[in-house]
Amino acid sequence: MAFIKQENRFDVDTLDTQVVGIAADVGRHDSGMHRHGKAQLLYASLGCMNITLDNTQCILPPTKAAWIPAGVEHCVQMRNVVAYRSVYFDIRKFSDLPQEVKIISVNALLQALIERMAMWEWDKPNREQVAVTTLFIEELESAPQESLLLPLPSDPRLKPWLSALQSGDELPLALKTMAKGIGASEKTISRIFSRQTGMPYQAWRQQWRLHGAIERLALGSSVSEVAFSLGFSSDSAFISFFKQHLGNTPSQYIKAKTAD
């Protein structure tokens, strides 16, 4: 069956079929860094996923999907219940698949195709997959790309701090407080972030908070709850921050997500 339980072990590279779909309701989970020989489309129809790859992190709410080419090392984290959908493709059978990581918007048609393919039996004959797979690839290629990628610093002095952030146990604090906790000067921290992420620490911190806001809104938290949990001084300050970065207020974002 395509629908698997969270505790089941699964190795897609052991399956000799051109398209493999899986579906699972997954709670708090960390896949660890891994890679596989098949290309992968990751999507959650409910909940939110965090994906780390090549010192970059991205947030994946229900309106977005991630395309991960074969051989790309990545880690998938869920901090709440997620309706996990994944579709794998044998790259020997499909020569026209994208060769780079992509974060894409998911419209109603693409969502329906993902759901259908994720529920396929693993022994479904290849000839019965052709029509849906062809349409899926067309939709994948034409889907608008999104910029939800956040580069991560790799300096070993920041590793414990970054691990705490990724586990959801801490928030990125102001530079002065953060530098004091790490035991380095503000100048040193600023230099690390500018060199390794391409942005000043404050800009990186704001992008992290934006990811956190998207995740919490996708999970059904209210604007007030999100503003408080991310350390904003008021609801209005959070709303202004969110609109500045995404062009919509949190309420407009929630309505658009619900409509999708």
Secondary structure, 3 states (H helix, E strand, C coil): CCECCCCCCCCHHHCCCCEEEEEEEECCEECCCECCCCEEEEEEEECCEEEEECCEEEEECCCEEEEECCCCCEEEEECCCEEEEEEEECCCCCCCCCCCCEEEECCHHHHHHHHHHHCCCCCCCHHHCHHHHHHHHHHHHHCCECCCEEECCCCHHHHHHHHHHHCCCCCCCCHHHHHHHHCCCHHHHHHHHHHHHCCCHHHHHHHHHHHHHHHHHHCCCCHHHHHHHCCCCCHHHHHHHHHHHHCCCHHHHHHHHHHC
